Amino acid sequence: TYQNGTISKPKILLFGLRRSGKSSIQKVVFHKMSPNETLFLESTNKIIKDDINNSSFVQFQIWDFPGQIDFFDPTFDSDMIFGDCGALVFVIDAQDDYIEALTKLNQTVTKAYKVNPRIKFEVFIHKVDGVSDDFKMESQRDIHQRATDDLQDAGLDIHLSFHLTSIYDHSIFEAFSKVVQKLIPQLPTLENLLNILITNSGIEKAFLFDVVSKIYIATDCAPVDMQTYELCCDMIDVVIDLSDIYGLTSEAKATQEQTAFDGQSSSLIKLNNNTILYLKEVNKFLALVCILREENFIRQGVIDYNFLIFREGISQVFELRSKKMESEDDDYPL
Ligand code: GDP
C-alpha cells in the first residue's frame, strides 16, 4: 500500500479494553486535541478507521474491547485485519486493575501471530501520569512478566515490547515514534542521510517528522533529549497553526482540497539562547526540523543546498522502495 508512487505507509492497529485510553490517544496524537478535553470523550462501540490516512505517513485503526471483538466469531475476518498490519499496539490502563487486560492481550496476540507472525507487538502501559516512579517501574515489571509467562506457557515465543505512556506529556508521541520506526525498512538509510546532513551543515540535531502526528520517523545518531523533541513538536504546531490561518485563500479553505503545508513550507525560529530551530518541508507528509547554534546559521546557503540534496536522497529511497514493492508479491506487511 503506497500512495502517490512514493511512500509505503506503515499500518498500525490499536487494541485495548474499553476506557483504556484508545480514543484519547488517537485524538491527541492525530487530531491535536488537548489532553484535558479527552475527559469528555464518549466511548464508541464501532471500529474506527481514522481518516488521517490521506494526510499522515501512518495508517491507523482502533479496535475496542470488550464485546466488539470475538475472535471465535466466524464473521471476524482475521486474515483481512491482521494480514497487512505492521504493528499491533495494545493499551493497558496502569491506573486500573489489569488482569482482564492481560487476558485480552494474550488472546489478541495469539490470534494475530497465527495470521501474521511478522507483526510487531507493542504494549502501552498507559496513564502513567498519575502514578509514582516506583509504581511505574513495578507495574511495568509485573505486566511484562505476566504477559510473557502467559505466552510461554502456551508454547509461543512472541516478542512483546513495552512502553510507559501518557497523553499528558510527550511520552505518547515518543512511544509512537519508536513503534513507527520499527516499521520503516529504510530506517538505517534515513538515519545515515540525516547524519551526513548534520555533519556537513553544522546542525546539532535533526528530526524527520510526520507532520500531522508529530511522530518522528527518523533522527540522526546523537542521543534524543526529550526537551529538544518537545521544542520541535511545538514548532510544528506553530507552523501548522499559522499556515492554517494565513496560508490559504478563503476559496481553498472552503473546498478543503488543499492544505497550507506544501512543498514551499519552511520556517525559522530564533530562541534567546543562541539556538535556531529550522523547519523545511520534505514532501506531502514529512518535514525536517533541525536545531543549530546561531553562529552556524551564517552559512544558511550551505544548509539549504545540503537540504536539497538530502531531500533528493529521501525521495530516491522511497521510490526505490515502491519499485521494489511493485515487482514483489503483494503480501508484504507494509
Ligand atoms: P477508550 O474507550 O479506550 O477509547 O478510552 P477513552 O479514550 O475514552 O479514555 C477513557 C478515559 O481515560 C478518558 O476520561 C480520558 O481522559 C482518560 N485518559 C486517557 N489517556 C489518559 C492518560 O494518559 N492519563 C490519564 N490520567 N487519563 C487518560
Residues whose N, C-alpha, C, O or C-beta is under 5 A from the ligand:
A	BS01	GDP	L17 R18 R19 S20 G21 K22 S23 S24 P35 T38 L39 L41 S43 K127 D129 T165 S166 I167 Y168
